């Protein structure tokens, strides 16, 4: 125990000095953010690297960007990428090593390269687009058609968003007096909860649509107004894109940004820039339907007038020809009717004579058949009477035979009787009761 002892502070100070001496430079490092949060103007990050084949974490570290740097780095990164730093994002950070006696080791961030993140974001977007096309759902929404009278609208938006108010006001104040019915399904339109919040709203709309067949929605509008353009990552996810692509109603997006289309925009039925533009789209669609109806009405009216004029001329010509034609037709029909009358009268007379002869013949045959049947049935009845008289039990008793009864039934087998049973024997002139011994 004669070795020199160090306090923890002395040991940590030694580590700090070694790092400062051996690693004085700054390094560009590629990593994925597993956590990113701000506190008192500083940004605290948790970095991670995963195995490319198994996605198992193989390296972790903490990083910090002090407020003096963060207030410069953050705006530039968000303007360039259109995104906020968030968990799951891949970044290229410029860092140097720092070891503090009290807080331990950390990488200090001095710069972030947004072009690296843009490349990774583009790769992820292309991968999602490729998967959607392989699944055959990328263009499903484009195959749907807006109903002609698209007036019952389900709206997915933040209830307090200015864009939602602009959308409703634009519909209500349309110059044509069209009536629209909107129903809001509130959702979070920025931050990490965007994806699941919109999916939940779509599920509620679907259940309403399935259970209310008398008042279904015509379309769904997803709008976002007043949010930061740097917080659009929630609209570039596979799960949200799949839900929108497979939704049975046309979906119009107006999430209020001027950069490249989000994946949500790509798979939707129609994409516009702002909530107000979404309202204008619905109004213009209904106006086109009204114009088409008016045009059709004018064409139908014009064609009807032409048809009526033609028919009027034809009717005038027919009215002049009718008296003459009627006289000719009447003469022909009267002659034809007279001929038919004579033919019918002759046929009736022939049929009457034939029927009378047939009836007389049938009458003779019927009388003969009845007489034969009566004789036959009379003889048969006499034979049956003889058989019945022959089978009369009283005749058998008169001949000296007897009938033995047990409990009112004739006894055919003595084995059916037991000792003590009382039997009755019927004779011609009386009965005898006996006990079996």
Beta strands, then each sheet from edge to edge (+ up, - down):
strand 1: 27-39
strand 2: 42-50
strand 3: 57-65
strand 4: 90-100
strand 5: 104-112
strand 6: 152-157
strand 7: 181-186
strand 8: 219-223
strand 9: 250-254
strand 10: 270-271
strand 11: 403-406
strand 12: 409-410
strand 13: 422-427
strand 14: 430-435
sheet 1: 1+ 2- 3+ 5+ 4- 1+
sheet 2: 7+ 6+ 8+ 9+ 10+
sheet 3: 12+ 11- 13+ 14-
end
